[in-house]
C-alpha cells in the first residue's frame, strides 16, 4: 500500500471540527497544510469534501463514501480503504485529511501522523480518535505562536 500520512489540527481536548468546519482560523496552519499536501494525493470523507466544496488544487482528490451513487467533478471516489490501495501506486504518498471517521478507518494503516497541536481550546463537536499509543514519541516539525506541528511515526515493525 502507499505511504499513508494523516494530517490534522487539534486542540488540547482533541477537537478537530465544529459544524463541519474548523473551529479556528490559523493562516500559518493552512499554509503548512497546503505546502505539505500539494503535489500528493489526499483522501477525505464525503462530509469533509462537502465542507470544502471543491477539489483542492494541485492535489489528487480522493473521497471515501459509502454512497455508491455519489460523485463530484475532479474527484476520484472509493468506497472502502481497500479501494485506496487499488488506485494508488505502492510508492505514492497519500495524505489522510479527515474527518474523524476517516482517520479512524485508516488508523491501523497510517505510517505517520502530522498533528498541528493548537494551543487554545475551541468548542467543537468532532474529536480525533486516540492514536498516540501506536506511534513513537513525536518530533517537533514547526513551532508557531498559536500551534506547533508534531510528527508521530509508526515503529517500523508494523
Secondary structure, 3 states (H helix, E strand, C coil): CCEEEEEEEECCCCEEEECCECCCCCHHHHHHHHHHHCCCEEEEEHHHHHHHCCCCCCCEEEEECCCCCCCCCCCEEECCHHHHHHHCCCCCEEEEEECHHHHHHHHHHCCEEEEEEECCCCCCCEECCCCHHHECCCEEEEECCCEEEEEEEECCCC
